[in-house]
Amino acid sequence: MADSPEAFVADILAKTHGEADPVLARALAEVSARLVEWMADDLAVPLSLVTDFPYPGHSSFRCHTVPGRIGTVLLDLLMAQVTKSELIDMYVPARLIDVLAPDGVVSGVIVETPEGREEIPTRAVLLATNGFGANRELVQRYIPEIAGAVYHGSEESTGDALRIGAKLGAESAYLDAYQGHAALAMPSATLAGWATVMHGGLLVNSGGERFGDETQGYSEYAKESLAHADGRSWIIIDQRIHDSCLSFQDFRDTVETGGVRWAGDAQALAAQIGVDADGLKKTLVRARNAALGTAADSFGRMSWEARWKAGWAPSPSSLPSSTPKAA
Ligand SMILES: Cc1cc2nc3c(=O)[nH]c(=O)nc-3n(C[C@H](O)[C@H](O)[C@H](O)COP(=O)(O)OP(=O)(O)OC[C@H]3O[C@@H](n4cnc5c(N)ncnc54)[C@H](O)[C@@H]3O)c2cc1C
């Protein structure tokens, strides 16, 4: 299918319900294809296009990945290029404490290293210290709807750029924007991943009940999980979905650390994971009907992979719930 920056921007604006900054969205969409080509051609990052399932909100296949489909591989490859480059000096460990800007003109920075504080003269600084997810107080202040969730990002994301930028008189915006994830497996603290859902899986609460259209996205669903499942839900998958997700290192880690439970039927699965058996049975029957297209999904979910996969024809033998598993 042909793709374009216009189509990408339309997807972003639709998924964010018109809240995204259209100028910024346009700028990022315009540069996205060139960025992917630069990473592949100039930085030798072995990128490939994900085509085995659609990411939520994307009308075209445009998400790229690296072998293992995990961020650490990408970071290692980028670090190798940084180390090779004569244009970049790494100064690690060093924490940016402040930016010096007497009379509004940047003249240097103060950094803290294990040896103490030091001043480095510079005429320009790019503040790129990520967000403030690790700062509970700021999360509570700006994004109270997600303050009760488990934080699974870098402990260094304490909002230093926000603090320093505000001191310099910079404006801030979109402080309530965040990336959530409703598929963090516990207690292993590994990502089961949303490919489970996009391949056909569904989420249930302790009543064995679904609580929304899971395909709206893993970030959006974190809030739903907090509201309807106390932040603890189960992803129900079968063997086909399990096998489809093995291309993700995170999913393999989840399996290897015991995050997935197997059972032969809904009753046994409910007993294993401690959810209501009648609720789970009803949920699986309803999901089966929705996937078959014989009944409308009560949450309006339209994406059931077994239905959209080319060549799939509704027949009981191809139902996705023969051997349920949960993650
Ligand atoms: C579990 C997980 C899975 C993810 N999966 C995906 C995915 O599949 N695809 C995707 O596109 N994105 C994914 N993301 C999101 C992606 O990792 C981030 O969007 C991206 O890393 C943000 O880049 P950044 O450079 O803004 O911040 P970061 O990558 O966080 O870099 C900021 C750096 O600044 C440093 N720092 C902070 N404060 C200071 C200070 N005061 N002084 C000096 N240094 C400082 C930090 O240590 C860090 O190294 C995932 C994130 C997580 C947590």
PDBQT file of the ligand as one rigid body, heavy atoms in Angstrom, charges set to zero:
ROOT
HETATM    1  C1  LIG A 401      10.371  -0.747  28.082  1.00  0.00    +0.000 C 
HETATM    2  C2  LIG A 401      10.341   0.233  26.934  1.00  0.00    +0.000 A 
HETATM    3  C3  LIG A 401      10.076  -0.223  25.654  1.00  0.00    +0.000 A 
HETATM    4  C4  LIG A 401      10.056   0.666  24.590  1.00  0.00    +0.000 A 
HETATM    5  N1  LIG A 401       9.808   0.185  23.333  1.00  0.00    +0.000 NA
HETATM    6  C5  LIG A 401       9.838   1.022  22.279  1.00  0.00    +0.000 A 
HETATM    7  C6  LIG A 401       9.626   0.534  20.953  1.00  0.00    +0.000 A 
HETATM    8  O1  LIG A 401       9.416  -0.663  20.739  1.00  0.00    +0.000 OA
HETATM    9  N2  LIG A 401       9.680   1.415  19.933  1.00  0.00    +0.000 N 
HETATM   10  C7  LIG A 401       9.922   2.756  20.147  1.00  0.00    +0.000 A 
HETATM   11  O2  LIG A 401       9.976   3.518  19.178  1.00  0.00    +0.000 OA
HETATM   12  N3  LIG A 401      10.112   3.257  21.380  1.00  0.00    +0.000 NA
HETATM   13  C8  LIG A 401      10.075   2.422  22.443  1.00  0.00    +0.000 A 
HETATM   14  N4  LIG A 401      10.276   2.922  23.711  1.00  0.00    +0.000 N 
HETATM   15  C9  LIG A 401      10.427   4.370  23.871  1.00  0.00    +0.000 C 
HETATM   16  C10 LIG A 401      11.852   4.841  23.570  1.00  0.00    +0.000 C 
HETATM   17  O3  LIG A 401      12.784   4.063  24.291  1.00  0.00    +0.000 OA
HETATM   18  C11 LIG A 401      11.967   6.331  23.978  1.00  0.00    +0.000 C 
HETATM   19  O4  LIG A 401      10.960   7.057  23.322  1.00  0.00    +0.000 OA
HETATM   20  C12 LIG A 401      13.319   6.902  23.592  1.00  0.00    +0.000 C 
HETATM   21  O5  LIG A 401      14.364   6.188  24.185  1.00  0.00    +0.000 OA
HETATM   22  C13 LIG A 401      13.382   8.367  24.042  1.00  0.00    +0.000 C 
HETATM   23  O6  LIG A 401      14.611   8.867  23.623  1.00  0.00    +0.000 OA
HETATM   24  P1  LIG A 401      15.247  10.120  24.324  1.00  0.00    +0.000 P 
HETATM   25  O7  LIG A 401      16.597  10.341  23.686  1.00  0.00    +0.000 OA
HETATM   26  O8  LIG A 401      14.278  11.248  24.330  1.00  0.00    +0.000 OA
HETATM   27  O9  LIG A 401      15.437   9.697  25.854  1.00  0.00    +0.000 OA
HETATM   28  P2  LIG A 401      16.338   8.545  26.467  1.00  0.00    +0.000 P 
HETATM   29  O10 LIG A 401      16.568   7.455  25.491  1.00  0.00    +0.000 OA
HETATM   30  O11 LIG A 401      15.753   8.216  27.808  1.00  0.00    +0.000 OA
HETATM   31  O12 LIG A 401      17.717   9.307  26.680  1.00  0.00    +0.000 OA
HETATM   32  C14 LIG A 401      17.864  10.334  27.669  1.00  0.00    +0.000 C 
HETATM   33  C15 LIG A 401      19.246  10.178  28.286  1.00  0.00    +0.000 C 
HETATM   34  O13 LIG A 401      19.495  11.310  29.116  1.00  0.00    +0.000 OA
HETATM   35  C16 LIG A 401      20.133  10.865  30.300  1.00  0.00    +0.000 C 
HETATM   36  N5  LIG A 401      19.889  11.891  31.348  1.00  0.00    +0.000 N 
HETATM   37  C17 LIG A 401      18.757  12.188  32.023  1.00  0.00    +0.000 A 
HETATM   38  N6  LIG A 401      18.952  13.231  32.839  1.00  0.00    +0.000 NA
HETATM   39  C18 LIG A 401      20.249  13.616  32.686  1.00  0.00    +0.000 A 
HETATM   40  C19 LIG A 401      21.053  14.671  33.254  1.00  0.00    +0.000 A 
HETATM   41  N7  LIG A 401      20.589  15.552  34.132  1.00  0.00    +0.000 N 
HETATM   42  N8  LIG A 401      22.354  14.754  32.863  1.00  0.00    +0.000 NA
HETATM   43  C20 LIG A 401      22.878  13.877  31.952  1.00  0.00    +0.000 A 
HETATM   44  N9  LIG A 401      22.150  12.895  31.350  1.00  0.00    +0.000 NA
HETATM   45  C21 LIG A 401      20.854  12.776  31.727  1.00  0.00    +0.000 A 
HETATM   46  C22 LIG A 401      19.512   9.510  30.595  1.00  0.00    +0.000 C 
HETATM   47  O14 LIG A 401      20.370   8.739  31.411  1.00  0.00    +0.000 OA
HETATM   48  C23 LIG A 401      19.391   8.943  29.173  1.00  0.00    +0.000 C 
HETATM   49  O15 LIG A 401      20.557   8.262  28.800  1.00  0.00    +0.000 OA
HETATM   50  C24 LIG A 401      10.304   2.044  24.805  1.00  0.00    +0.000 A 
HETATM   51  C25 LIG A 401      10.592   2.515  26.096  1.00  0.00    +0.000 A 
HETATM   52  C26 LIG A 401      10.606   1.616  27.157  1.00  0.00    +0.000 A 
HETATM   53  C27 LIG A 401      10.917   2.135  28.543  1.00  0.00    +0.000 C 
ENDROOT
TORSDOF 0
